[in-house]
Amino acid sequence: MTENNFELETQSSAIAAFTLAQFAFWALIESGVISTEKASDMLTQGIAAHSKGDLANQQAGQMLQTILDMVQRDQRPPAN
């Protein structure tokens, strides 16, 4: 596998994981398994943990921040 293919696969995996995280939090909130407050707490903890890591971890933290913002605004992710 060439380096470009590996990088593309890595980026694609990150996008898929991010999308699944968005849907998973909405499913948990809408089904009543967790409250919006609990989801916010979980995301905040994840953001804090990632912010102490390397660049990839910091970028993951930024993606989690996007989900946290959506949860706090009660804005569901768009279905593409």
For each residue, the residues with C-beta under 8 A, 3 or more apart:
1: 5 6 9
2: 5 6
3: 6 7
4: 7 8
5: 1 2 8 9
6: 1 2 3 9 10
7: 3 4 10 11
8: 4 5 11 12
9: 1 5 6 12 13
10: 6 7 13 14
11: 7 8 14 15
12: 8 9 15 16
13: 9 10 16 17
14: 10 11 17 18 60 63
15: 11 12 18 19
16: 12 13 19 20
17: 13 14 20 21
18: 14 15 21 22 63 67
19: 15 16 22 23 77
20: 16 17 23 24
21: 17 18 24 25 63 64 67
22: 18 19 25 26 67 70 77
23: 19 20 26 27 77
24: 20 21 27 28
25: 21 22 28 29 39 43 67 71
26: 22 23 29 30 76 77
27: 23 24 30 31
28: 24 25 31 33 34 39
29: 25 26 32 33 34 35 36 39 71
30: 26 27
31: 27 28
32: 29
33: 28 29
34: 28 29 38 39 42
35: 29 38 39
36: 29 39 40 71 72 74
37: 40 41
38: 34 35 41 42
39: 25 28 29 34 35 36 42 43 71
40: 36 37 43 44 68 71 72
41: 37 38 44 45
42: 34 38 39 45 46
43: 25 39 40 46 47 64 65 67 68 71
44: 40 41 47 48 68
45: 41 42 48 49
46: 42 43 49 50 61 64
47: 43 44 50 51 61 64 65 68
48: 44 45 51 52 61
49: 45 46 52 53 61
50: 46 47 53 57 58 60 61 64
51: 47 48 57 58 61
52: 48 49 57
53: 49 50 56 57 58 60 61
54: 57 58
55: 58 59
56: 53 59 60
57: 50 51 52 53 54 60 61
58: 50 51 53 54 55 61 62
59: 55 56 62 63
60: 14 50 53 56 57 63 64
61: 46 47 48 49 50 51 53 57 58 64 65
62: 58 59 65 66
63: 14 18 21 59 60 66 67
64: 21 43 46 47 50 60 61 67 68
65: 43 47 61 62 68 69
66: 62 63 69 70
67: 18 21 22 25 43 63 64 70 71
68: 40 43 44 47 64 65 71 72
69: 65 66 72 73
70: 22 66 67 73 75 76 77
71: 25 29 36 39 40 43 67 68 74
72: 36 40 68 69
73: 69 70
74: 36 71
75: 70
76: 26 70
77: 19 22 23 26 70
78:
79:
80:
